[in-house]
Amino acid sequence: MFYWAFILWFLQISKFVSACITTNISKCYYKTTEDFHHEGDVMIGAFFSIHTYYSPKKIPHPFLPYYYLDNRVQYNFKNYQYILALVFAIEEINGNPNILPNISLGFDFYNVRFTEKDTLMNAFNWLTTRGKKMILPNYNCDKKKISAALTGTSWTTSAQIGTLFQLFKFPQLSFGPYDSILSDRSQYSSLYQMAPKYTSLSLGIVSLMVHFKWSWVGVILPDDHNGNKILSDIKEEMQRKGVCIAFVKMIPATWTSHFNKFWENMDYTNVIIIYGDIDSLEGLMRNIGQRLLTGKVWVMNTEPHITDYADYFLLDSFHGSLIFTHHYRNNFEFTNFIQTVNPYKYPEDIYLPKLWHLFFKCSFSDTDCQLLTNCQANASLDVLPCHIFDIAVSEESKTIYNAVYALAHSLHVMSIQQVQIQPHKNEDMMEFLPWQLNTFLNEIDERDNMSLDGRQKLNAEYDILNIWNLPKGLGLKVKIGSFSANTAQDQQLSLSEQMIQWPEGFSEIPSSVCSESCRPGFRKITLEGKAICCYNCTPCAEDEISNETDIDQCVKCPESHYANTEKNQCFQKTVIFLAYEDSLGMALASIALCLSALTAFVIGVFVKYRDTPIVKANNQALSYTLLITLTFCFLCSLNFIGQPNLATCILQQTTFGIAFTMALATVLAKAITVVIAFKATFPGRMIRWLMLSRAPNYIIPICTLIQLILCGVWMGFSPPFIDKDVHSEHGHIIIFCNKGSSLAFHCVLGYLCSLAFGGYTMAFLSRNLPDTFNESKFLSFSMLVFFCVWVTFLPIYHSTKGKVMVAMEVFSILASSAALLVFIFGPKCYIILIRPDRNSLHHIRDKTYFRRNKSYIM
């Protein structure tokens, strides 16, 4: 609260001081003529603007058309350097005996106003009377020679005067920025543009935008062909560099109240590009200063030429602005010359008295408005603030200097030719017509670092200046970098960021974007109907990363890598498989070994009790065969655990298929044996032959041979191989054995299920046959469990990936094998070990007798 109270108090004091200073200004200050003259033998006409008139309220004059009662004079003392550059060049040439000896140059200055009528009147006045008050067409009573006109800075001023001068082929040198219209030789055959045609300014400005990551900027341009041309160039560069235009505003020719809408939408961006010549930007600069737009970074091709000496505001709209200016070497002679300039040395000058009166407290005489000598000691232009008058040579001043020398060289060459043609003619007096200079001006080349009519197309080197004007009045222009299109692309822009002072409200590099940057791990999604700089951010897809900001497309990680959670880095995937070290692998391996040991124990029991009835009753040889086969079934599951290789991949399927085929074929043989044994009670040659020949025992090799053929075809045409699964588990590469041929695998599995179904059918049919140790019920139940296990296995197998899939296959092998072991041999081991009383001939006789009596009673 105290801060804002202090600011308001300071502004009130400023208004009071401003009013006091205004009342102390003499009325002679406001009395000004539109021209003055610096005498010489050969005269140069100078047409440009030092002071202008503007009308805040546009109150019309009652009698004079196009005039206003509230007209105010506005001095742009920064442009006064143009006159000093002209005087400096002329004095250098006049003092050089090697150029135009015995001939002096002079100039006639005419202040250019913005009306075409006044401009043409001044030009015509100079052509006919060379500054005298009487205008007599086609007659010039002055003996002094006029040579050429110097016009600028606006192209409109040069074009207006050029239209008149073209009628007389009168030489005209334009010192403003190069303009394509003025290069039309059919319209302006005697107009020469001194400024080279620079082609890299738009590239420099856009490079600055890219450097500071300003992708959303506004553009303000004059509403003419130059504005359209630079807009086209800037758009082309921005499109190549990914910078977007937030808005484009064309500067109106006149500023009126209805142009308030011009300032709408200025808050869309923090960075605004302003391009134009000094004259076309004058109204815009004044409006920006008055509106106190302090929250913007103005990037300009010319510095603001505003001199408001009665403004004591603390803040300045242009503080922190960045300006591109052509790089020139410092001219110390010109600086020394400026220090010697005063109104008493050049009494004809109409602006020096005003500067001395305004800033050095010099008084005007009340009678004739002549400047008195009661001034401050050591008064000099170089002590004025930079925003009032800058002693650093400007681009326009450098061009004026070159233009005067170009004209002097042309006159010198012409005078030499005249002496050669007429050697006895008076050398002190040049006889020529101005149009004759065109021939010599056309012959000037680049040897003196001059460019006429834009014949030089240069990628200029630019200095980048930063305006320091806080508090207002400091007015420093500090070089903070440079741009040169003639160097390598990554070295074109050079900046010292630590030296930059940003506008009030920014403590660091301002941001100027339509959308916030997409951080690493995200990519941009353009919005339909919006500029490419306006977008949304979306996370990268699975296993894709972006490690930079504002990425259009994420980069997919290699298959051997995966994206981290932030999706800004790719990490090496871990190779995994069902290893013995894993808890799951260790558990399955332990179960397999335990079941194998259990099977071996059962074999030992059967061998020890081989002479007991229960072991003999159910085909002892087939029981041994089945137990041994089951041991291999349990052990074959170990092929699925551990790091796969080609050998284990082949052994997995072959040992599994053959071992289970033998086991199921053995069960089928046992079931058939039971059926045949009971059929043998009914005499028949065929049945007796089957019993005597032990035909059921051939089932095992026959079924195994069929499985061997299937496996042989499988291994021959599409054997299993080592494969990698990089997608199933995030961050892991699963190594597994690919079956090779899915059809062959399902054929092997289907063949096993058919054997199981056959064994189940035979055992089911013989389940009720009378026998003390009939194992048909147990065979049928074990086959039913086996069949259910593998039928359930198929959908689960196809719906899982990686280690789980392999573990599921191992579990199915162990579960089906354990079903055969437990349901077939479990009851027998129970009788042998727990109920040995049932495993005796006496128990068998009693049980048989009881069954017969029961059958008899029924």
FENURJO-V647407 format. One record per run of one state. SS is the DSSP state (H for helix, E for strand, C for the rest). FROM is the first residue (numbers start at 1). LEN is the number of residues. If there is no record, write none. Layout:
ss:SS from:FROM len:LEN
ss:SS from:FROM len:LEN
//
This chain:
ss:C from:1 len:1
ss:H from:2 len:22
ss:C from:24 len:3
ss:H from:27 len:3
ss:C from:30 len:5
ss:E from:35 len:4
ss:C from:39 len:3
ss:E from:42 len:7
ss:C from:49 len:2
ss:E from:51 len:5
ss:C from:56 len:4
ss:E from:60 len:1
ss:C from:61 len:7
ss:E from:68 len:1
ss:C from:69 len:2
ss:E from:71 len:5
ss:C from:76 len:1
ss:H from:77 len:18
ss:C from:95 len:10
ss:E from:105 len:7
ss:C from:112 len:4
ss:H from:116 len:14
ss:C from:130 len:15
ss:E from:145 len:7
ss:C from:152 len:3
ss:H from:155 len:14
ss:C from:169 len:3
ss:E from:172 len:3
ss:C from:175 len:6
ss:H from:181 len:3
ss:C from:184 len:7
ss:E from:191 len:3
ss:C from:194 len:3
ss:E from:197 len:2
ss:C from:199 len:2
ss:H from:201 len:11
ss:C from:212 len:4
ss:E from:216 len:7
ss:C from:223 len:2
ss:H from:225 len:17
ss:C from:242 len:2
ss:E from:244 len:8
ss:C from:252 len:5
ss:H from:257 len:7
ss:C from:264 len:2
ss:H from:266 len:3
ss:C from:269 len:2
ss:E from:271 len:5
ss:C from:276 len:2
ss:H from:278 len:14
ss:C from:292 len:5
ss:E from:297 len:4
ss:C from:301 len:21
ss:E from:322 len:5
ss:C from:327 len:5
ss:H from:332 len:9
ss:C from:341 len:11
ss:H from:352 len:8
ss:C from:360 len:4
ss:E from:364 len:1
ss:C from:365 len:6
ss:E from:371 len:1
ss:C from:372 len:9
ss:H from:381 len:3
ss:C from:384 len:11
ss:H from:395 len:27
ss:C from:422 len:12
ss:H from:434 len:10
ss:C from:444 len:2
ss:H from:446 len:3
ss:C from:449 len:8
ss:E from:457 len:2
ss:C from:459 len:2
ss:E from:461 len:8
ss:C from:469 len:7
ss:E from:476 len:9
ss:C from:485 len:4
ss:H from:489 len:3
ss:C from:492 len:1
ss:E from:493 len:3
ss:C from:496 len:1
ss:H from:497 len:3
ss:C from:500 len:22
ss:E from:522 len:5
ss:C from:527 len:8
ss:E from:535 len:5
ss:C from:540 len:4
ss:E from:544 len:2
ss:C from:546 len:9
ss:E from:555 len:2
ss:C from:557 len:4
ss:E from:561 len:3
ss:C from:564 len:6
ss:E from:570 len:3
ss:C from:573 len:1
ss:E from:574 len:3
ss:C from:577 len:6
ss:H from:583 len:26
ss:C from:609 len:4
ss:H from:613 len:5
ss:C from:618 len:2
ss:H from:620 len:21
ss:C from:641 len:5
ss:H from:646 len:34
ss:C from:680 len:5
ss:H from:685 len:9
ss:C from:694 len:1
ss:H from:695 len:23
ss:C from:718 len:3
ss:E from:721 len:5
ss:C from:726 len:6
ss:E from:732 len:7
ss:C from:739 len:3
ss:H from:742 len:24
ss:C from:766 len:10
ss:H from:776 len:24
ss:C from:800 len:2
ss:H from:802 len:32
ss:C from:834 len:2
ss:H from:836 len:3
ss:C from:839 len:2
ss:H from:841 len:17
ss:C from:858 len:1
//
